[in-house]
Amino acid sequence: MQNILLSFGARTYVFLGAIVVSTFFALPKELAAQTASNITASLSDFKIDRPNAEYLFTLKVNNPESVDKTVYAVVYGVNDLASPPRRSAWPMPGFIFSESGTERGALSSSSISRNWKTRTDYGKGVKVPLKAGGSDVIEGVLPIESTSPHGAWRGQRINPNAMYNEIYLWVFSDSGQLIFEKKYEIN
């Protein structure tokens, strides 16, 4: 039995016989040295504050490395089961959506990093300076809109019972490279 290594873009698949053993991102060595990061992040303390129309959470970003780092974090909340869908981002959703060029509020980490150098600081996410070995905790809010702010459905009423059911956390390096991501399924 022979091991097979297949690459498609930045994603590499390792096969042992006919079974996929591992998937991972492989970068050229010179690029990997520039973008490798041990930064981690998490979201917790999800709460709905209906009187203020806010979906609250706590962001924690950790830097276990021996050098100071500055990173940017974006939290993207979605409920595509509703019509129109509930979609928002934190912080500064207007900047994040408009600088990503979306009329429907659909975001991805690549739509944010794609035009990093031309983004305003507001459109990059929350700036998190981290000391070596340090961490930071930030309270965040996704708005609970009553009507859609997105061009495709602007002004249409969103079901008030359709809260965010997926939350994405993306952390970018100061050069716009995605260095951490996590998806939360909310029931």
N, C-alpha and C positions, 0 to 999 in steps of 0.2 A: 504494500500500500504506500502511495506517494503523497506527501504533503503538497498542497497547492496554495499559492498566494496570489490573490486577484486584487487589483486596485482599480477603482472607479472614482476618478476625481480625488478627493481627499480621504475617501473611506476605503479601508482595506479589509478584506475578508480572508480568514485563515481556515482552510478546509483540511481535515484529516480524513482521508477517504472521501465519503460522500456526506459527512456530517460537518456542519459549521461549528467550530469550536469557539471562536472569538470574533467579535467585531470591534474595531477601534479606529480612531483617526490617526493616520500616519502622515507626517509632514516631512519634507526634506530636512536633513540634519541642520543646515544653516538656519532655516526658518523655525524649526523646533526649538533651537537654542534661544531664539528671540521671544517665542511665545509660550514656552513651557511655564506653567504656573501651578502652585499648590493652593491657591486661593480657594476657599470654600465659602458657601453661604447657605442660609436657610430662612424659611418663613415660619412663623408660629403665631399663636394668639389671635387666630381669625375670629372676628366678631362683626356682627351686623348692628349698626346704629341707625335704626329706621327713622327716628325723629330728625336726624341730621343728614339722612340719605347718604350714609358712608359705610363702606366695607373696610374695617380696620385690620391691620396686621402688624407684626413686628419683623423687621429684617435684621439678621445678624450676618456680618461678613468677617471672616477670619483670615489672617495672614500668618501662616506658620513659617514663612521664609525669613531669612536673616537680613533682608534689605527692606527698606520702606517701599510701599507700593501705593499708587493711586489707581482706583478702579471706578467704574460706573455701573450702577445697577438699575435694571428696568424690571418692573413687575407688570405683567399683562394678564388681565382677567377676561374670561370669555364664557358665554353661554350661547352656543350656536343652535341649541334646541329650541330657543324662543324665536319668534318672528315678529318684528325684526330682532336680530341677535343682540345680546348685551355684550359689548366689548369696550374695555377701557384700559388705560395704562397709567402707571405712576412712575415718576412724578411728571407733571406737566403734560398731560395727554394730548393737548392741542398741538404742541410742538412735536412730540414724538410721532403722532399720526401724520401731520402735514409734511414733515420732513422725510417721512417714509413714502409719501406719494399715494396713500391709500384713501379711496373714497368710501370703502366699505368697512374700515376699521380693522382689517385683517393684518396682523403683524407676524413677523418671524424674526429670529435673531439676525439672519442674514439681511433682512430689509433694513435693519437698524445699522449694522456695520458696513453695509455696501457704500454708503456715502458719508462715512465718518468724518472725513476731513472738511466737508462743507457744512456739517451740522453745527447749529449753535450749541452752546453748553447746555441749554435747556432741553434740546432734542437728543442728548446723549444719555440721559438718565440722571440719577442722583450721584453726585461725585462723592466718593468715599476714600479719603486719605487714610492709609493704614500704616502704623509704625511696624517695624520688624517684630514679628512674634505677637502682634497686637490684634485687636478686633474692635468692631464698632457695632452698636445696636441703634437702629433708627425706627421710629414709628412711621408707618405709612398708611395711606388711604386711597382706595379706589372709589370714585363716586358711583352712587347708585342713581343713574339718570332715569327720569320718568319718560323722557322722549329721546329718540336716537339723535345723537349729534353728527352722525356720519352722513355724508352726501347722498348715498344711495337710499337712505331711509329718513333723511332729516325731518324732524318734527313728528314722526310716527311714534305712537305710544308703545312703550316696552312693557310687557307683562310685569307688574310689580312683584309677583311671586317668583319670577325667574331670576334667581341670584346667579352669581358666577359659579360655574361647576368645574371649571379648569382654571388654574392659576399657573402662569409660567414665570420663573425667575431666571433672568439672564444677567450675567456679570461680564463686563467687557474690560479689556486692558485699556490703558490711556491712549493706545494707538487704534482702538476699535476692534481688536481681535476678541472673539467670544472665548472666555476662559473658564466659564462655569455655567451650567444650566440645570434646572430641575423643574419638573412638572408636578403639580399637586392636583389630585382629583378631589373635589369637594362634594360631599353628599348633603 
